[in-house]
């Protein structure tokens, strides 16, 4: 369920997790304020070298919309967590956590939560080592949950302390495209067993022909790179289709959050072309 290419026992970050961290930093370094998300900590974790901005996948112009989508989805999830925490929800699960930095960047909010980062053992081992090297450590409320996503990852999450009898926010961003439709449905069914008041926020990829024409070449390159890395994109959904899948899984309410809504919410008034693509959009599902 994660974005990586390394084997499950390899202590190395996933290449896509690194790329996401760098795009989040590039938003701060290349785009004028106001910034949707200020995250340069992921860049420090990634340890990508001084020449990281020279990478082909860091082209400032070509990646404007994809990095806008990356920061918008992260900001939306964190806004949701803050809103639900204000209502008493105190559990937050990040599926396929990668180089997520929420617990380190938002200590004020994380201190009110039990945060579960779920990922493969190797990348988590690497991340823990980098946190130690940077003197950041692991906050008291953060639980790393190393799992084999082909095995009983849900059982491992419950064993780590997730209380299914209390509401939680579950975030799964940049994950569904790597899963089969059946695996996505299984994930939805498991999350839908959590207590009433729980919320799932997940991203999904639209079919390539349903993406803005100017964004299609970049999506096709991403698909080509994913295949070459052994982690092909397996699932694409239209909004009605993924809402129906969530409803079938047992969620009582679902809502599609389109790129236009994210643009209005986080990028209003910008004239520099930095706005999210509809290639990857959000689903909000309530238990």
Number of C-alpha atoms within 10 A of each C-alpha: 25 26 25 23 17 17 13 17 12 16 17 18 23 22 15 17 22 21 21 23 26 26 30 26 23 23 25 17 15 13 16 11 10 11 15 19 20 16 22 20 19 24 21 16 23 22 12 14 9 7 7 15 18 10 9 10 15 17 13 18 11 13 19 22 18 22 26 26 25 21 25 25 27 18 17 19 23 19 12 18 24 18 12 20 19 12 10 14 21 21 25 25 21 22 20 23 27 26 23 20 15 18 21 18 15 11 13 10 17 23 15 16 22 20 26 23 23 27 25 29 20 19 26 24 18 16 20 15 15 17 15 11 11 11 9 11 13 14 14 12 16 17 18 21 24 20 22 18 16 8 9 10 19 17 11 16 20 12 11 14 14 22 14 16 11 15 21 30 25 23 26 23 23 24 21 25 25 20 20 15 17 11 16 20 17 13 19 21 18 12 24 23 15 21 15 16 14 24 27 23 23 23 21 23 23 19 15 16 9 13 17 12 9 9 17 16 13 14 17 12 11 15 18 14 14 18 13 11 13 11 18 17 20 13 19 21 19 14 19 10 11 23 20 12 20 26 19 13 19 17 25 13 13 20 16 19 19 17 20 14 14 23 19 11 12 20 20 11 8 13 8 10 12 20 24 26 23 22 23 23 27 25 19 20 24 20 20
